[in-house]
Amino acid sequence: MYAVFRTGGKQFRAEPGGRLRIPSLDAEEGSALTFDEVLLTSDGEDVTIGDPLVKGAKVEAEILRHGKTKKIIVFKRKRRKNYRRKQGH
């Protein structure tokens, strides 16, 4: 059993008892959230695809903690031309 929902311009697959990393949620730790934009649900045998959303479906979640992921470093260079650019975010 799983559901695919949309939040923050991205899509996530949720399963009962599973954990997700969702960026930039504006809520307290330990609070409950409800995601109403469910795009797809599956109960193991039947798959329901929304048009564009599945009516009456929702995903309930709890915020366990806030955190940051590792930094991403983008490094560009061209050989023999002394061209180097480093960008991190």
Distance bins in CASP14 RR format, pairs under 12 A and 6 or more apart:
PFRMAT RR
TARGET T0000
AUTHOR 0000-0000-0000
RMODE 2
METHOD distances of the structure
MODEL  1
1 13 0 0 0 0 0 1 0 0 0 0 0
1 14 0 0 0 0 1 0 0 0 0 0 0
1 15 1 0 0 1 0 0 0 0 0 0 0
1 16 1 0 0 1 0 0 0 0 0 0 0
1 17 0 0 0 0 0 1 0 0 0 0 0
1 18 0 0 0 0 0 1 0 0 0 0 0
1 40 0 0 0 0 0 1 0 0 0 0 0
1 41 0 0 0 0 1 0 0 0 0 0 0
1 42 1 0 0 1 0 0 0 0 0 0 0
1 43 1 0 1 0 0 0 0 0 0 0 0
1 44 1 0 0 1 0 0 0 0 0 0 0
1 45 0 0 0 0 0 1 0 0 0 0 0
1 46 0 0 0 0 0 1 0 0 0 0 0
1 47 0 0 0 0 0 1 0 0 0 0 0
1 48 0 0 0 0 0 1 0 0 0 0 0
1 57 0 0 0 0 0 1 0 0 0 0 0
1 59 0 0 0 0 0 1 0 0 0 0 0
2 12 0 0 0 0 0 1 0 0 0 0 0
2 13 1 0 1 0 0 0 0 0 0 0 0
2 14 1 0 0 1 0 0 0 0 0 0 0
2 15 1 0 1 0 0 0 0 0 0 0 0
2 16 0 0 0 0 1 0 0 0 0 0 0
2 17 0 0 0 0 0 1 0 0 0 0 0
2 18 0 0 0 0 1 0 0 0 0 0 0
2 20 0 0 0 0 0 1 0 0 0 0 0
2 38 0 0 0 0 0 1 0 0 0 0 0
2 39 0 0 0 0 0 1 0 0 0 0 0
2 40 0 0 0 0 1 0 0 0 0 0 0
2 41 1 0 0 1 0 0 0 0 0 0 0
2 42 1 0 1 0 0 0 0 0 0 0 0
2 43 0 0 0 0 1 0 0 0 0 0 0
2 44 0 0 0 0 1 0 0 0 0 0 0
2 47 0 0 0 0 1 0 0 0 0 0 0
2 48 0 0 0 0 0 1 0 0 0 0 0
2 57 0 0 0 0 0 1 0 0 0 0 0
2 59 0 0 0 0 1 0 0 0 0 0 0
3 11 0 0 0 0 0 1 0 0 0 0 0
3 12 0 0 0 0 1 0 0 0 0 0 0
3 13 1 0 0 1 0 0 0 0 0 0 0
3 14 1 0 1 0 0 0 0 0 0 0 0
3 15 0 0 0 0 1 0 0 0 0 0 0
3 16 0 0 0 0 1 0 0 0 0 0 0
3 18 0 0 0 0 0 1 0 0 0 0 0
3 20 0 0 0 0 0 1 0 0 0 0 0
3 35 0 0 0 0 1 0 0 0 0 0 0
3 36 0 0 0 0 0 1 0 0 0 0 0
3 37 0 0 0 0 0 1 0 0 0 0 0
3 38 1 0 1 0 0 0 0 0 0 0 0
3 39 0 0 0 0 1 0 0 0 0 0 0
3 40 1 0 0 1 0 0 0 0 0 0 0
3 41 1 0 1 0 0 0 0 0 0 0 0
3 42 1 0 0 1 0 0 0 0 0 0 0
3 43 0 0 0 0 1 0 0 0 0 0 0
3 44 0 0 0 0 0 1 0 0 0 0 0
3 47 0 0 0 0 0 1 0 0 0 0 0
3 48 0 0 0 0 1 0 0 0 0 0 0
3 49 0 0 0 0 0 1 0 0 0 0 0
3 50 0 0 0 0 0 1 0 0 0 0 0
3 53 0 0 0 0 0 1 0 0 0 0 0
3 54 0 0 0 0 1 0 0 0 0 0 0
3 56 0 0 0 0 0 1 0 0 0 0 0
3 57 1 0 0 1 0 0 0 0 0 0 0
3 58 0 0 0 0 1 0 0 0 0 0 0
3 59 1 0 1 0 0 0 0 0 0 0 0
3 60 0 0 0 0 0 1 0 0 0 0 0
3 61 0 0 0 0 0 1 0 0 0 0 0
4 10 0 0 0 0 0 1 0 0 0 0 0
4 11 1 0 1 0 0 0 0 0 0 0 0
4 12 1 0 0 1 0 0 0 0 0 0 0
4 13 1 0 1 0 0 0 0 0 0 0 0
4 14 1 0 0 1 0 0 0 0 0 0 0
4 15 0 0 0 0 0 1 0 0 0 0 0
4 20 0 0 0 0 0 1 0 0 0 0 0
4 35 0 0 0 0 0 1 0 0 0 0 0
4 37 0 0 0 0 1 0 0 0 0 0 0
4 38 1 0 0 1 0 0 0 0 0 0 0
4 39 1 0 1 0 0 0 0 0 0 0 0
4 40 1 0 1 0 0 0 0 0 0 0 0
4 41 1 0 0 1 0 0 0 0 0 0 0
4 42 0 0 0 0 1 0 0 0 0 0 0
4 47 0 0 0 0 0 1 0 0 0 0 0
4 48 0 0 0 0 0 1 0 0 0 0 0
4 49 0 0 0 0 1 0 0 0 0 0 0
4 50 0 0 0 0 1 0 0 0 0 0 0
4 52 0 0 0 0 0 1 0 0 0 0 0
4 53 0 0 0 0 0 1 0 0 0 0 0
4 54 0 0 0 0 1 0 0 0 0 0 0
4 57 0 0 0 0 0 1 0 0 0 0 0
4 59 0 0 0 0 1 0 0 0 0 0 0
5 11 1 0 0 1 0 0 0 0 0 0 0
5 12 1 0 1 0 0 0 0 0 0 0 0
5 13 0 0 0 0 1 0 0 0 0 0 0
5 14 1 0 0 1 0 0 0 0 0 0 0
5 15 0 0 0 0 0 1 0 0 0 0 0
5 20 0 0 0 0 1 0 0 0 0 0 0
5 22 0 0 0 0 1 0 0 0 0 0 0
5 33 0 0 0 0 0 1 0 0 0 0 0
5 34 0 0 0 0 0 1 0 0 0 0 0
5 35 1 0 1 0 0 0 0 0 0 0 0
5 36 0 0 0 0 1 0 0 0 0 0 0
5 37 1 0 1 0 0 0 0 0 0 0 0
5 38 1 0 1 0 0 0 0 0 0 0 0
5 39 1 0 0 1 0 0 0 0 0 0 0
5 40 0 0 0 0 1 0 0 0 0 0 0
5 41 0 0 0 0 1 0 0 0 0 0 0
5 50 0 0 0 0 0 1 0 0 0 0 0
5 53 0 0 0 0 1 0 0 0 0 0 0
5 54 0 0 0 0 1 0 0 0 0 0 0
5 57 0 0 0 0 1 0 0 0 0 0 0
5 58 0 0 0 0 1 0 0 0 0 0 0
5 59 1 0 1 0 0 0 0 0 0 0 0
5 60 0 0 0 0 0 1 0 0 0 0 0
5 61 0 0 0 0 1 0 0 0 0 0 0
6 12 1 0 0 1 0 0 0 0 0 0 0
6 13 0 0 0 0 0 1 0 0 0 0 0
6 14 0 0 0 0 0 1 0 0 0 0 0
6 22 0 0 0 0 0 1 0 0 0 0 0
6 35 1 0 0 1 0 0 0 0 0 0 0
6 36 0 0 0 0 1 0 0 0 0 0 0
6 37 1 0 1 0 0 0 0 0 0 0 0
6 38 0 0 0 0 1 0 0 0 0 0 0
6 39 1 0 1 0 0 0 0 0 0 0 0
6 40 0 0 0 0 0 1 0 0 0 0 0
6 50 0 0 0 0 0 1 0 0 0 0 0
6 52 0 0 0 0 1 0 0 0 0 0 0
6 53 0 0 0 0 1 0 0 0 0 0 0
6 54 0 0 0 0 0 1 0 0 0 0 0
6 57 0 0 0 0 0 1 0 0 0 0 0
6 59 0 0 0 0 0 1 0 0 0 0 0
7 14 0 0 0 0 0 1 0 0 0 0 0
7 20 0 0 0 0 1 0 0 0 0 0 0
7 22 1 0 0 1 0 0 0 0 0 0 0
7 23 0 0 0 0 1 0 0 0 0 0 0
7 24 0 0 0 0 1 0 0 0 0 0 0
7 25 0 0 0 0 1 0 0 0 0 0 0
7 26 0 0 0 0 0 1 0 0 0 0 0
7 27 0 0 0 0 0 1 0 0 0 0 0
7 33 0 0 0 0 1 0 0 0 0 0 0
7 34 0 0 0 0 0 1 0 0 0 0 0
7 35 1 0 1 0 0 0 0 0 0 0 0
7 36 0 0 0 0 1 0 0 0 0 0 0
7 37 1 0 0 1 0 0 0 0 0 0 0
7 38 0 0 0 0 0 1 0 0 0 0 0
7 39 0 0 0 0 0 1 0 0 0 0 0
7 58 0 0 0 0 0 1 0 0 0 0 0
7 59 0 0 0 0 1 0 0 0 0 0 0
7 61 0 0 0 0 1 0 0 0 0 0 0
8 22 0 0 0 0 1 0 0 0 0 0 0
8 23 1 0 0 1 0 0 0 0 0 0 0
8 24 1 0 0 1 0 0 0 0 0 0 0
8 25 0 0 0 0 1 0 0 0 0 0 0
8 26 0 0 0 0 0 1 0 0 0 0 0
8 35 0 0 0 0 0 1 0 0 0 0 0
8 37 0 0 0 0 1 0 0 0 0 0 0
9 22 0 0 0 0 0 1 0 0 0 0 0
9 23 0 0 0 0 1 0 0 0 0 0 0
9 24 0 0 0 0 0 1 0 0 0 0 0
9 35 0 0 0 0 0 1 0 0 0 0 0
9 37 0 0 0 0 1 0 0 0 0 0 0
9 39 0 0 0 0 0 1 0 0 0 0 0
10 20 0 0 0 0 0 1 0 0 0 0 0
10 21 0 0 0 0 0 1 0 0 0 0 0
10 22 1 0 0 1 0 0 0 0 0 0 0
10 23 1 0 0 1 0 0 0 0 0 0 0
10 24 0 0 0 0 0 1 0 0 0 0 0
10 25 0 0 0 0 0 1 0 0 0 0 0
10 35 0 0 0 0 0 1 0 0 0 0 0
10 37 0 0 0 0 0 1 0 0 0 0 0
10 39 0 0 0 0 0 1 0 0 0 0 0
11 20 0 0 0 0 0 1 0 0 0 0 0
11 22 0 0 0 0 0 1 0 0 0 0 0
11 35 0 0 0 0 0 1 0 0 0 0 0
11 37 0 0 0 0 1 0 0 0 0 0 0
11 38 0 0 0 0 0 1 0 0 0 0 0
11 39 1 0 0 1 0 0 0 0 0 0 0
11 40 0 0 0 0 1 0 0 0 0 0 0
11 52 0 0 0 0 0 1 0 0 0 0 0
11 59 0 0 0 0 0 1 0 0 0 0 0
12 18 0 0 0 0 0 1 0 0 0 0 0
12 19 0 0 0 0 0 1 0 0 0 0 0
12 20 1 0 1 0 0 0 0 0 0 0 0
12 21 0 0 0 0 1 0 0 0 0 0 0
12 22 1 0 0 1 0 0 0 0 0 0 0
12 23 0 0 0 0 0 1 0 0 0 0 0
12 25 0 0 0 0 0 1 0 0 0 0 0
12 35 0 0 0 0 1 0 0 0 0 0 0
12 37 0 0 0 0 0 1 0 0 0 0 0
12 38 0 0 0 0 0 1 0 0 0 0 0
12 39 0 0 0 0 1 0 0 0 0 0 0
12 40 0 0 0 0 0 1 0 0 0 0 0
12 59 0 0 0 0 1 0 0 0 0 0 0
12 61 0 0 0 0 1 0 0 0 0 0 0
13 19 0 0 0 0 0 1 0 0 0 0 0
13 20 0 0 0 0 1 0 0 0 0 0 0
13 22 0 0 0 0 0 1 0 0 0 0 0
13 38 0 0 0 0 0 1 0 0 0 0 0
13 39 0 0 0 0 1 0 0 0 0 0 0
13 40 0 0 0 0 1 0 0 0 0 0 0
13 41 0 0 0 0 0 1 0 0 0 0 0
13 42 0 0 0 0 1 0 0 0 0 0 0
13 59 0 0 0 0 0 1 0 0 0 0 0
14 20 1 0 0 1 0 0 0 0 0 0 0
14 22 0 0 0 0 1 0 0 0 0 0 0
14 33 0 0 0 0 0 1 0 0 0 0 0
14 34 0 0 0 0 0 1 0 0 0 0 0
14 35 0 0 0 0 1 0 0 0 0 0 0
14 37 0 0 0 0 0 1 0 0 0 0 0
14 38 0 0 0 0 1 0 0 0 0 0 0
14 39 0 0 0 0 0 1 0 0 0 0 0
14 40 0 0 0 0 0 1 0 0 0 0 0
14 41 0 0 0 0 1 0 0 0 0 0 0
14 42 0 0 0 0 0 1 0 0 0 0 0
14 57 0 0 0 0 0 1 0 0 0 0 0
14 58 0 0 0 0 0 1 0 0 0 0 0
14 59 1 0 1 0 0 0 0 0 0 0 0
14 60 0 0 0 0 1 0 0 0 0 0 0
14 61 1 0 0 1 0 0 0 0 0 0 0
14 62 0 0 0 0 0 1 0 0 0 0 0
15 41 0 0 0 0 0 1 0 0 0 0 0
15 42 0 0 0 0 1 0 0 0 0 0 0
15 43 0 0 0 0 0 1 0 0 0 0 0
15 44 0 0 0 0 0 1 0 0 0 0 0
15 59 0 0 0 0 0 1 0 0 0 0 0
15 61 0 0 0 0 0 1 0 0 0 0 0
16 41 0 0 0 0 0 1 0 0 0 0 0
16 42 0 0 0 0 0 1 0 0 0 0 0
16 43 0 0 0 0 0 1 0 0 0 0 0
16 59 0 0 0 0 0 1 0 0 0 0 0
16 60 0 0 0 0 0 1 0 0 0 0 0
16 61 0 0 0 0 0 1 0 0 0 0 0
17 59 0 0 0 0 0 1 0 0 0 0 0
17 60 0 0 0 0 0 1 0 0 0 0 0
17 61 0 0 0 0 1 0 0 0 0 0 0
17 62 0 0 0 0 0 1 0 0 0 0 0
17 64 0 0 0 0 0 1 0 0 0 0 0
18 59 0 0 0 0 0 1 0 0 0 0 0
18 61 0 0 0 0 1 0 0 0 0 0 0
18 62 0 0 0 0 0 1 0 0 0 0 0
18 64 0 0 0 0 0 1 0 0 0 0 0
19 61 0 0 0 0 1 0 0 0 0 0 0
19 62 0 0 0 0 0 1 0 0 0 0 0
19 63 0 0 0 0 0 1 0 0 0 0 0
19 64 1 0 0 1 0 0 0 0 0 0 0
19 65 0 0 0 0 0 1 0 0 0 0 0
20 33 0 0 0 0 0 1 0 0 0 0 0
20 35 0 0 0 0 0 1 0 0 0 0 0
20 59 0 0 0 0 1 0 0 0 0 0 0
20 61 1 0 0 1 0 0 0 0 0 0 0
20 62 0 0 0 0 0 1 0 0 0 0 0
20 63 0 0 0 0 0 1 0 0 0 0 0
20 64 0 0 0 0 1 0 0 0 0 0 0
21 61 0 0 0 0 0 1 0 0 0 0 0
21 63 0 0 0 0 0 1 0 0 0 0 0
21 64 0 0 0 0 0 1 0 0 0 0 0
21 65 0 0 0 0 0 1 0 0 0 0 0
21 66 0 0 0 0 0 1 0 0 0 0 0
21 67 0 0 0 0 1 0 0 0 0 0 0
21 68 0 0 0 0 0 1 0 0 0 0 0
21 69 1 0 0 1 0 0 0 0 0 0 0
21 70 0 0 0 0 0 1 0 0 0 0 0
22 33 0 0 0 0 1 0 0 0 0 0 0
22 35 0 0 0 0 1 0 0 0 0 0 0
22 59 0 0 0 0 0 1 0 0 0 0 0
22 61 0 0 0 0 1 0 0 0 0 0 0
22 62 0 0 0 0 0 1 0 0 0 0 0
22 63 0 0 0 0 1 0 0 0 0 0 0
22 64 0 0 0 0 0 1 0 0 0 0 0
22 65 0 0 0 0 0 1 0 0 0 0 0
22 66 0 0 0 0 0 1 0 0 0 0 0
22 67 0 0 0 0 0 1 0 0 0 0 0
22 69 0 0 0 0 0 1 0 0 0 0 0
23 66 0 0 0 0 0 1 0 0 0 0 0
23 67 0 0 0 0 1 0 0 0 0 0 0
23 68 0 0 0 0 1 0 0 0 0 0 0
23 69 0 0 0 0 1 0 0 0 0 0 0
24 66 0 0 0 0 1 0 0 0 0 0 0
24 67 0 0 0 0 0 1 0 0 0 0 0
24 68 0 0 0 0 0 1 0 0 0 0 0
24 69 0 0 0 0 0 1 0 0 0 0 0
25 31 0 0 0 0 1 0 0 0 0 0 0
25 32 0 0 0 0 0 1 0 0 0 0 0
25 33 1 0 0 1 0 0 0 0 0 0 0
25 35 0 0 0 0 0 1 0 0 0 0 0
25 61 0 0 0 0 1 0 0 0 0 0 0
25 62 0 0 0 0 0 1 0 0 0 0 0
25 63 1 0 0 1 0 0 0 0 0 0 0
25 64 0 0 0 0 0 1 0 0 0 0 0
25 65 0 0 0 0 0 1 0 0 0 0 0
25 66 1 0 0 1 0 0 0 0 0 0 0
25 67 0 0 0 0 0 1 0 0 0 0 0
26 33 0 0 0 0 0 1 0 0 0 0 0
26 63 0 0 0 0 0 1 0 0 0 0 0
26 66 0 0 0 0 0 1 0 0 0 0 0
27 33 1 0 0 1 0 0 0 0 0 0 0
27 34 0 0 0 0 0 1 0 0 0 0 0
27 35 0 0 0 0 0 1 0 0 0 0 0
27 61 0 0 0 0 0 1 0 0 0 0 0
27 62 0 0 0 0 1 0 0 0 0 0 0
27 63 1 0 1 0 0 0 0 0 0 0 0
27 64 0 0 0 0 0 1 0 0 0 0 0
27 65 0 0 0 0 0 1 0 0 0 0 0
27 66 0 0 0 0 1 0 0 0 0 0 0
28 62 0 0 0 0 0 1 0 0 0 0 0
28 63 1 0 0 1 0 0 0 0 0 0 0
28 64 0 0 0 0 0 1 0 0 0 0 0
28 65 0 0 0 0 0 1 0 0 0 0 0
28 66 0 0 0 0 1 0 0 0 0 0 0
29 62 0 0 0 0 1 0 0 0 0 0 0
29 63 1 0 1 0 0 0 0 0 0 0 0
29 64 1 0 0 1 0 0 0 0 0 0 0
29 65 1 0 1 0 0 0 0 0 0 0 0
29 66 1 0 0 1 0 0 0 0 0 0 0
29 67 0 0 0 0 1 0 0 0 0 0 0
30 61 0 0 0 0 0 1 0 0 0 0 0
30 62 1 0 1 0 0 0 0 0 0 0 0
30 63 1 0 1 0 0 0 0 0 0 0 0
30 64 1 0 0 1 0 0 0 0 0 0 0
30 65 0 0 0 0 1 0 0 0 0 0 0
30 66 0 0 0 0 0 1 0 0 0 0 0
31 60 0 0 0 0 0 1 0 0 0 0 0
31 61 0 0 0 0 1 0 0 0 0 0 0
31 62 1 0 0 1 0 0 0 0 0 0 0
31 63 1 0 1 0 0 0 0 0 0 0 0
31 64 0 0 0 0 0 1 0 0 0 0 0
31 65 0 0 0 0 0 1 0 0 0 0 0
31 66 0 0 0 0 0 1 0 0 0 0 0
32 58 0 0 0 0 0 1 0 0 0 0 0
32 59 0 0 0 0 0 1 0 0 0 0 0
32 60 1 0 0 1 0 0 0 0 0 0 0
32 61 1 0 0 1 0 0 0 0 0 0 0
32 62 1 0 1 0 0 0 0 0 0 0 0
32 63 0 0 0 0 1 0 0 0 0 0 0
32 64 0 0 0 0 0 1 0 0 0 0 0
33 58 0 0 0 0 0 1 0 0 0 0 0
33 59 0 0 0 0 1 0 0 0 0 0 0
33 60 1 0 0 1 0 0 0 0 0 0 0
33 61 1 0 1 0 0 0 0 0 0 0 0
33 62 1 0 0 1 0 0 0 0 0 0 0
33 63 1 0 0 1 0 0 0 0 0 0 0
33 64 0 0 0 0 0 1 0 0 0 0 0
34 56 0 0 0 0 0 1 0 0 0 0 0
34 57 0 0 0 0 0 1 0 0 0 0 0
34 58 1 0 1 0 0 0 0 0 0 0 0
34 59 1 0 0 1 0 0 0 0 0 0 0
34 60 1 0 1 0 0 0 0 0 0 0 0
34 61 1 0 0 1 0 0 0 0 0 0 0
34 62 0 0 0 0 0 1 0 0 0 0 0
35 53 0 0 0 0 0 1 0 0 0 0 0
35 54 0 0 0 0 0 1 0 0 0 0 0
35 57 0 0 0 0 1 0 0 0 0 0 0
35 58 1 0 0 1 0 0 0 0 0 0 0
35 59 1 0 1 0 0 0 0 0 0 0 0
35 60 1 0 0 1 0 0 0 0 0 0 0
35 61 1 0 0 1 0 0 0 0 0 0 0
36 53 1 0 0 1 0 0 0 0 0 0 0
36 54 0 0 0 0 1 0 0 0 0 0 0
36 55 0 0 0 0 0 1 0 0 0 0 0
36 56 0 0 0 0 1 0 0 0 0 0 0
36 57 0 0 0 0 1 0 0 0 0 0 0
36 58 1 0 1 0 0 0 0 0 0 0 0
36 59 0 0 0 0 1 0 0 0 0 0 0
36 60 0 0 0 0 0 1 0 0 0 0 0
37 50 0 0 0 0 0 1 0 0 0 0 0
37 52 0 0 0 0 1 0 0 0 0 0 0
37 53 1 0 1 0 0 0 0 0 0 0 0
37 54 0 0 0 0 1 0 0 0 0 0 0
37 55 0 0 0 0 0 1 0 0 0 0 0
37 56 0 0 0 0 0 1 0 0 0 0 0
37 57 0 0 0 0 1 0 0 0 0 0 0
37 58 0 0 0 0 1 0 0 0 0 0 0
37 59 0 0 0 0 1 0 0 0 0 0 0
38 48 0 0 0 0 1 0 0 0 0 0 0
38 49 0 0 0 0 0 1 0 0 0 0 0
38 50 1 0 0 1 0 0 0 0 0 0 0
38 51 0 0 0 0 0 1 0 0 0 0 0
38 52 0 0 0 0 0 1 0 0 0 0 0
38 53 1 0 0 1 0 0 0 0 0 0 0
38 54 1 0 1 0 0 0 0 0 0 0 0
38 55 0 0 0 0 1 0 0 0 0 0 0
38 56 1 0 0 1 0 0 0 0 0 0 0
38 57 1 1 0 0 0 0 0 0 0 0 0
38 58 1 0 0 1 0 0 0 0 0 0 0
38 59 1 0 0 1 0 0 0 0 0 0 0
38 60 0 0 0 0 0 1 0 0 0 0 0
39 47 0 0 0 0 0 1 0 0 0 0 0
39 48 0 0 0 0 1 0 0 0 0 0 0
39 49 1 0 0 1 0 0 0 0 0 0 0
39 50 1 0 0 1 0 0 0 0 0 0 0
39 51 0 0 0 0 1 0 0 0 0 0 0
39 52 1 0 0 1 0 0 0 0 0 0 0
39 53 1 0 0 1 0 0 0 0 0 0 0
39 54 1 0 0 1 0 0 0 0 0 0 0
39 55 0 0 0 0 0 1 0 0 0 0 0
39 57 0 0 0 0 1 0 0 0 0 0 0
39 59 0 0 0 0 0 1 0 0 0 0 0
40 46 0 0 0 0 0 1 0 0 0 0 0
40 47 1 0 0 1 0 0 0 0 0 0 0
40 48 1 0 0 1 0 0 0 0 0 0 0
40 49 1 0 1 0 0 0 0 0 0 0 0
40 50 1 0 0 1 0 0 0 0 0 0 0
40 51 0 0 0 0 0 1 0 0 0 0 0
40 52 0 0 0 0 0 1 0 0 0 0 0
40 53 0 0 0 0 1 0 0 0 0 0 0
40 54 1 0 0 1 0 0 0 0 0 0 0
40 57 0 0 0 0 1 0 0 0 0 0 0
40 59 0 0 0 0 0 1 0 0 0 0 0
41 47 1 0 0 1 0 0 0 0 0 0 0
41 48 1 0 1 0 0 0 0 0 0 0 0
41 49 0 0 0 0 1 0 0 0 0 0 0
41 50 0 0 0 0 1 0 0 0 0 0 0
41 53 0 0 0 0 0 1 0 0 0 0 0
41 54 1 0 1 0 0 0 0 0 0 0 0
41 55 0 0 0 0 0 1 0 0 0 0 0
41 56 0 0 0 0 1 0 0 0 0 0 0
41 57 1 0 1 0 0 0 0 0 0 0 0
41 58 0 0 0 0 0 1 0 0 0 0 0
41 59 0 0 0 0 1 0 0 0 0 0 0
42 48 1 0 0 1 0 0 0 0 0 0 0
42 49 0 0 0 0 1 0 0 0 0 0 0
42 50 0 0 0 0 0 1 0 0 0 0 0
42 54 0 0 0 0 0 1 0 0 0 0 0
42 57 0 0 0 0 0 1 0 0 0 0 0
43 54 0 0 0 0 0 1 0 0 0 0 0
43 57 0 0 0 0 0 1 0 0 0 0 0
46 54 0 0 0 0 0 1 0 0 0 0 0
47 54 0 0 0 0 0 1 0 0 0 0 0
48 54 1 0 1 0 0 0 0 0 0 0 0
48 55 0 0 0 0 1 0 0 0 0 0 0
48 56 0 0 0 0 0 1 0 0 0 0 0
48 57 1 0 0 1 0 0 0 0 0 0 0
49 55 0 0 0 0 0 1 0 0 0 0 0
49 57 0 0 0 0 0 1 0 0 0 0 0
50 56 0 0 0 0 0 1 0 0 0 0 0
50 57 0 0 0 0 1 0 0 0 0 0 0
53 59 0 0 0 0 0 1 0 0 0 0 0
68 89 0 0 0 0 0 1 0 0 0 0 0
69 89 0 0 0 0 0 1 0 0 0 0 0
70 88 0 0 0 0 0 1 0 0 0 0 0
70 89 0 0 0 0 0 1 0 0 0 0 0
71 86 0 0 0 0 0 1 0 0 0 0 0
71 87 0 0 0 0 0 1 0 0 0 0 0
71 88 1 0 0 1 0 0 0 0 0 0 0
71 89 1 0 0 1 0 0 0 0 0 0 0
72 86 0 0 0 0 0 1 0 0 0 0 0
72 87 0 0 0 0 1 0 0 0 0 0 0
72 88 1 0 0 1 0 0 0 0 0 0 0
72 89 1 0 1 0 0 0 0 0 0 0 0
73 85 0 0 0 0 0 1 0 0 0 0 0
73 86 1 0 0 1 0 0 0 0 0 0 0
73 87 1 0 0 1 0 0 0 0 0 0 0
73 88 1 0 1 0 0 0 0 0 0 0 0
73 89 0 0 0 0 1 0 0 0 0 0 0
74 84 0 0 0 0 0 1 0 0 0 0 0
74 85 1 0 0 1 0 0 0 0 0 0 0
74 86 1 0 0 1 0 0 0 0 0 0 0
74 87 1 0 1 0 0 0 0 0 0 0 0
74 88 1 0 0 1 0 0 0 0 0 0 0
74 89 1 0 0 1 0 0 0 0 0 0 0
75 83 0 0 0 0 0 1 0 0 0 0 0
75 84 1 0 0 1 0 0 0 0 0 0 0
75 85 1 0 0 1 0 0 0 0 0 0 0
75 86 1 0 1 0 0 0 0 0 0 0 0
75 87 1 0 0 1 0 0 0 0 0 0 0
75 88 0 0 0 0 1 0 0 0 0 0 0
76 83 1 0 0 1 0 0 0 0 0 0 0
76 84 1 0 0 1 0 0 0 0 0 0 0
76 85 1 0 1 0 0 0 0 0 0 0 0
76 86 1 0 0 1 0 0 0 0 0 0 0
76 87 0 0 0 0 1 0 0 0 0 0 0
76 88 0 0 0 0 0 1 0 0 0 0 0
77 83 1 0 0 1 0 0 0 0 0 0 0
77 84 1 0 1 0 0 0 0 0 0 0 0
77 85 1 0 0 1 0 0 0 0 0 0 0
77 86 0 0 0 0 1 0 0 0 0 0 0
78 84 0 0 0 0 1 0 0 0 0 0 0
78 85 0 0 0 0 1 0 0 0 0 0 0
END
